[in-house]
Amino acid sequence: MSIDPRLQALFAKAEQAFDGEAFVRGVMARIDRGRHRLLLAWAAVSIIAIGGLSFLAPAVIEAVSMASSLLPVSLVEIETQWLQQLLAPINSVAAAIAICALGIRKFYRRIFR
């Protein structure tokens, strides 16, 4: 019974010593190249985002100032001064937004948990 020479060559190649250090160095070099590319990509995205935000800064500042003037507005006008002060934390646009956000969060958690 004769053994196929190609099969013998394949087994001979498999019996060669494996250089583990070279393998580890190669893998680490590929990981470092990947990290370097990822770092460059994040740096480019960050620079573009900062540039875009610098153009949007006046609009964002205007929106924040409008929101800050709108948030403390009372939802219901109360004539009695002490009752108005007492209910001020829950009688505002900010409180309505916060209650809506909490409701959406509870709804989301109930569905996706």
C-alpha positions as CSV (number, residue, x, y, z in Angstrom):
1,M,0.0,0.0,0.0
2,S,1.5,3.3,-1.1
3,I,0.9,6.6,0.6
4,D,0.2,9.7,-1.5
5,P,3.3,11.9,-1.7
6,R,1.1,15.1,-1.5
7,L,-0.4,13.8,1.7
8,Q,3.1,13.0,3.1
9,A,4.2,16.6,2.2
10,L,1.2,18.0,3.9
11,F,1.9,16.0,7.1
12,A,5.6,17.0,6.9
13,K,4.6,20.6,6.7
14,A,2.3,20.3,9.7
15,E,5.1,18.8,11.8
16,Q,7.3,21.9,11.4
17,A,7.9,23.9,14.5
18,F,5.5,26.8,15.1
19,D,7.0,30.1,16.0
20,G,4.6,31.4,18.6
21,E,6.5,34.7,19.2
22,A,6.3,35.7,15.6
23,F,2.6,34.9,15.5
24,V,1.9,37.0,18.6
25,R,4.0,39.9,17.2
26,G,2.0,39.8,13.9
27,V,-1.3,39.7,15.6
28,M,-0.4,42.6,17.9
29,A,0.9,44.6,15.0
30,R,-2.4,44.2,13.2
31,I,-4.3,45.2,16.4
32,D,-2.1,48.3,16.7
33,R,-2.8,49.2,13.1
34,G,-6.5,48.8,13.6
35,R,-6.4,50.9,16.8
36,H,-4.4,53.6,14.9
37,R,-7.0,53.7,12.1
38,L,-9.8,53.9,14.6
39,L,-8.1,56.7,16.4
40,L,-7.6,58.7,13.2
41,A,-11.3,58.1,12.2
42,W,-12.5,59.4,15.6
43,A,-10.2,62.4,15.4
44,A,-11.5,63.2,11.9
45,V,-15.1,62.9,13.1
46,S,-14.4,65.0,16.2
47,I,-12.9,67.8,14.1
48,I,-15.8,67.8,11.7
49,A,-18.3,67.8,14.6
50,I,-16.6,70.6,16.3
51,G,-16.5,72.6,13.1
52,G,-20.2,71.9,12.5
53,L,-21.1,72.9,16.0
54,S,-19.2,76.1,15.7
55,F,-21.4,77.1,12.9
56,L,-24.5,76.0,14.8
57,A,-23.5,77.7,18.1
58,P,-25.6,80.9,17.6
59,A,-28.7,78.9,16.8
60,V,-28.1,76.6,19.7
61,I,-27.6,79.5,22.1
62,E,-30.8,81.1,20.9
63,A,-32.8,77.8,21.4
64,V,-31.4,77.4,24.9
65,S,-32.3,80.9,25.8
66,M,-35.8,80.5,24.5
67,A,-36.2,77.2,26.3
68,S,-34.9,78.7,29.6
69,S,-37.4,81.5,29.3
70,L,-40.2,79.1,28.5
71,L,-39.6,76.4,31.2
72,P,-40.7,78.3,34.3
73,V,-43.9,79.5,32.7
74,S,-47.0,78.4,34.8
75,L,-49.4,76.1,33.2
76,V,-52.4,77.2,35.3
77,E,-52.6,80.7,36.8
78,I,-53.2,80.7,40.5
79,E,-54.4,83.8,42.3
80,T,-53.4,83.0,45.8
81,Q,-49.7,83.9,46.3
82,W,-48.8,81.2,48.9
83,L,-50.6,78.5,46.8
84,Q,-48.8,79.7,43.7
85,Q,-45.5,79.4,45.5
86,L,-46.4,76.0,46.9
87,L,-47.4,74.5,43.5
88,A,-44.6,76.2,41.5
89,P,-42.5,73.1,41.1
90,I,-45.3,71.1,39.6
91,N,-47.2,73.9,37.8
92,S,-44.7,74.7,35.1
93,V,-43.8,73.7,31.6
94,A,-40.6,72.1,32.9
95,A,-42.6,69.8,35.2
96,A,-44.9,68.8,32.4
97,I,-41.8,67.9,30.2
98,A,-40.3,66.0,33.1
99,I,-43.4,64.0,33.8
100,C,-43.7,63.2,30.0
101,A,-40.1,62.0,29.9
102,L,-40.6,59.8,33.0
103,G,-43.7,58.3,31.4
104,I,-41.9,57.6,28.2
105,R,-39.1,56.0,30.1
106,K,-41.5,53.8,32.1
107,F,-43.3,52.8,28.9
108,Y,-40.0,52.0,27.2
109,R,-38.8,49.9,30.1
110,R,-42.1,48.0,30.4
111,I,-42.0,47.1,26.7
112,F,-38.3,46.3,26.3
113,R,-37.6,44.5,29.6
